């Protein structure tokens, strides 16, 4: 965004809203927006496990809250290789 003209950003945001999307302005860095959010979400879930909750309990709480799946079930389904690759790049 630092080198993008403000009117260009405004036009892109307006277009995304007209399309029914939730636009997000972000800088250029590692990972897609969804993966960046997912990584933070996953870290917080892992803290719960470190504090004594089981992965099944975390997932059950998330589903009870309204999520379609818990974070650990999503990780199992999507593949753990993506998170592993992200961690390797950050070392």
Backbone bond lengths (Angstrom), bond angles and torsions (degrees), N, CA, C in turn:
res aa  C-N    CA-C-N  psi(-1)  N-CA   C-N-CA  omega(-1)  CA-C   N-CA-C  phi
1 X - - - 1.447 - - 1.523 113.74 -
2 X 1.319 117.83 -21.94 1.470 120.41 -175.92 1.525 112.27 -61.43
3 X 1.311 117.58 -31.47 1.465 119.97 -178.40 1.517 112.48 -110.74
4 X 1.308 117.12 14.23 1.463 121.13 178.05 1.522 108.72 -101.91
5 X 1.322 115.93 130.38 1.464 120.44 -178.22 1.528 110.25 -62.05
6 X 1.321 117.36 140.36 1.465 121.06 -179.10 1.533 114.00 -55.41
7 X 1.340 117.58 -36.54 1.463 119.00 179.53 1.528 111.77 -68.45
8 X 1.326 117.30 -30.26 1.467 120.86 177.60 1.530 109.54 -69.09
9 X 1.320 116.89 -43.95 1.469 120.79 177.70 1.525 109.99 -62.25
10 X 1.333 116.87 -45.00 1.469 120.81 -179.89 1.523 111.04 -61.01
11 X 1.328 117.08 -41.79 1.470 120.99 179.03 1.528 110.89 -64.25
12 X 1.329 116.64 -43.77 1.469 120.49 179.74 1.526 111.39 -64.07
13 X 1.334 116.72 -41.82 1.468 120.46 178.60 1.524 110.93 -64.23
14 X 1.311 116.69 -42.69 1.473 120.63 179.45 1.527 110.71 -63.65
15 X 1.329 116.84 -42.74 1.461 120.47 178.94 1.525 111.13 -62.10
16 X 1.327 116.80 -44.77 1.465 120.23 179.39 1.529 110.62 -60.38
17 X 1.316 117.09 -42.19 1.471 120.32 179.23 1.520 111.25 -64.17
18 X 1.340 116.33 -40.52 1.478 119.50 177.74 1.522 111.39 -62.96
19 X 1.322 116.28 -28.54 1.464 121.59 179.11 1.523 111.74 -83.48
20 X 1.340 116.82 -1.22 1.461 120.26 -179.81 1.517 113.70 80.95
21 X 1.314 116.62 19.44 1.466 121.43 -179.27 1.523 109.68 -101.24
22 X 1.326 115.86 162.72 1.458 121.94 174.72 1.521 107.47 -101.93
23 X 1.333 117.70 100.52 1.469 119.14 -177.38 1.522 112.34 -72.93
24 X 1.323 115.03 149.23 1.460 122.05 178.43 1.523 107.85 -135.86
25 X 1.308 116.93 128.08 1.460 121.33 175.00 1.525 107.02 -94.30
26 X 1.314 115.32 126.90 1.466 119.26 -178.01 1.513 110.05 -144.06
27 X 1.295 114.99 153.51 1.453 120.51 175.31 1.514 110.77 -77.94
28 X 1.317 114.86 173.05 1.446 121.29 -179.61 1.528 109.21 -87.14
29 X 1.327 116.23 112.49 1.463 120.28 176.55 1.522 108.25 -155.79
30 X 1.309 115.29 -174.83 1.457 121.63 -175.04 1.525 112.34 -63.02
31 X 1.308 116.54 128.15 1.457 121.83 170.62 1.513 115.39 90.90
32 X 1.321 115.26 151.59 1.455 121.92 173.67 1.520 109.21 -71.48
33 X 1.324 117.21 160.88 1.465 121.84 179.50 1.530 110.16 -54.03
34 X 1.315 116.69 -48.31 1.465 120.44 -179.04 1.518 112.26 -59.12
35 X 1.330 116.32 -40.76 1.463 119.61 179.73 1.519 111.67 -68.93
36 X 1.340 117.32 -33.29 1.470 120.01 177.84 1.522 109.95 -67.19
37 X 1.320 116.78 -42.70 1.471 120.71 178.10 1.527 109.37 -65.10
38 X 1.319 115.71 -45.05 1.457 121.34 -179.22 1.530 111.08 -58.21
39 X 1.334 117.18 -42.14 1.466 120.62 -178.47 1.524 110.82 -62.10
40 X 1.311 117.33 -41.94 1.469 121.06 178.88 1.532 110.31 -67.07
41 X 1.311 115.92 -43.52 1.467 122.77 177.90 1.531 109.44 -58.31
42 X 1.317 116.33 -45.55 1.461 121.90 -179.28 1.529 110.84 -64.06
43 X 1.339 117.57 -43.34 1.469 120.73 179.75 1.524 111.50 -59.06
44 X 1.323 116.68 -41.29 1.462 119.81 179.50 1.528 111.04 -67.57
45 X 1.326 116.94 -38.09 1.462 119.78 176.99 1.525 110.52 -64.78
46 X 1.327 116.76 -37.50 1.465 120.06 179.21 1.534 111.43 -66.96
47 X 1.321 117.47 -33.43 1.464 120.55 176.06 1.524 109.86 -62.93
48 X 1.322 116.94 -39.71 1.464 120.11 177.32 1.525 111.01 -60.36
49 X 1.328 116.00 -39.70 1.471 120.03 178.06 1.525 109.88 -67.63
50 X 1.330 116.84 -42.23 1.467 119.71 177.25 1.531 111.46 -60.78
51 X 1.321 116.18 -30.48 1.467 121.01 179.38 1.528 112.78 -83.65
52 X 1.331 117.86 -0.03 1.455 119.93 173.08 1.517 117.16 121.04
53 X 1.326 118.41 -12.04 1.474 119.70 178.13 1.527 109.20 -75.69
54 X 1.307 116.25 150.58 1.466 119.47 174.46 1.534 108.41 -87.00
55 X 1.329 117.76 156.34 1.465 119.42 175.37 1.535 112.20 -55.84
56 X 1.330 116.11 -35.92 1.469 119.84 178.98 1.531 110.86 -65.28
57 X 1.330 116.76 -38.53 1.466 120.05 178.65 1.531 111.19 -67.41
58 X 1.334 116.63 -39.91 1.470 120.33 177.78 1.523 109.57 -62.45
59 X 1.325 116.46 -48.35 1.464 119.99 179.71 1.528 111.43 -61.35
60 X 1.330 117.45 -42.45 1.467 120.70 179.74 1.526 110.89 -62.30
61 X 1.331 116.89 -39.87 1.472 120.13 178.95 1.529 110.38 -65.30
62 X 1.326 116.91 -41.49 1.466 120.04 179.76 1.530 110.97 -65.44
63 X 1.313 116.57 -40.39 1.466 120.16 178.10 1.523 110.45 -67.40
64 X 1.315 117.91 -39.55 1.467 120.87 177.53 1.523 110.87 -63.55
65 X 1.322 115.76 -31.36 1.471 120.95 178.78 1.526 111.29 -73.05
66 X 1.333 117.25 -23.93 1.454 119.93 177.86 1.516 115.87 130.92
67 X 1.332 117.53 -4.43 1.455 119.66 176.59 1.523 109.55 -71.21
68 X 1.315 116.85 145.62 1.466 120.61 179.10 1.523 111.45 -66.10
69 X 1.336 115.96 -34.96 1.468 121.67 179.48 1.512 108.44 -143.23
70 X 1.313 115.41 155.48 1.456 120.19 173.73 1.514 110.86 -79.84
71 X 1.320 115.85 162.77 1.468 121.54 -175.29 1.522 112.71 -63.36
72 X 1.318 117.67 -36.18 1.456 119.52 -178.74 1.534 111.11 -73.91
73 X 1.316 117.42 -35.83 1.468 120.48 174.67 1.528 110.40 -65.15
74 X 1.328 116.30 -39.96 1.473 120.42 177.79 1.531 109.61 -62.53
75 X 1.325 116.26 -43.30 1.464 120.18 178.98 1.520 111.22 -60.62
76 X 1.321 116.19 -43.64 1.464 119.99 178.63 1.522 111.30 -62.28
77 X 1.326 115.99 -39.73 1.460 119.75 -177.55 1.528 112.51 -74.45
78 X 1.326 116.66 -40.91 1.469 119.85 -174.68 1.518 112.40 -80.80
79 X 1.301 116.88 -21.70 1.460 120.24 -179.54 1.514 110.23 104.59
80 X 1.289 115.32 132.81 1.454 121.05 -177.47 1.528 112.29 -81.94
81 X 1.341 116.77 -6.29 1.460 120.14 -177.47 1.527 112.91 -68.10
82 X 1.326 118.24 -30.68 1.465 121.03 -179.46 1.525 110.15 -66.40
83 X 1.320 117.11 -48.73 1.466 120.78 179.08 1.525 110.39 -63.42
84 X 1.306 116.73 -38.32 1.465 120.50 179.00 1.530 110.00 -63.42
85 X 1.326 117.29 -45.25 1.460 121.03 179.18 1.531 111.75 -62.08
86 X 1.332 116.80 -38.79 1.463 120.10 177.86 1.528 110.56 -64.15
87 X 1.330 116.65 -43.27 1.462 119.95 -179.71 1.538 111.00 -64.52
88 X 1.316 117.78 -39.27 1.451 121.23 179.36 1.528 111.12 -63.21
89 X 1.335 118.28 -39.04 1.462 121.46 -179.18 1.524 111.78 -68.17
90 X 1.306 117.97 -24.77 1.464 121.42 -176.03 1.516 113.15 -88.51
91 X 1.303 118.10 -4.87 1.475 121.30 -178.56 1.517 110.45 -79.25
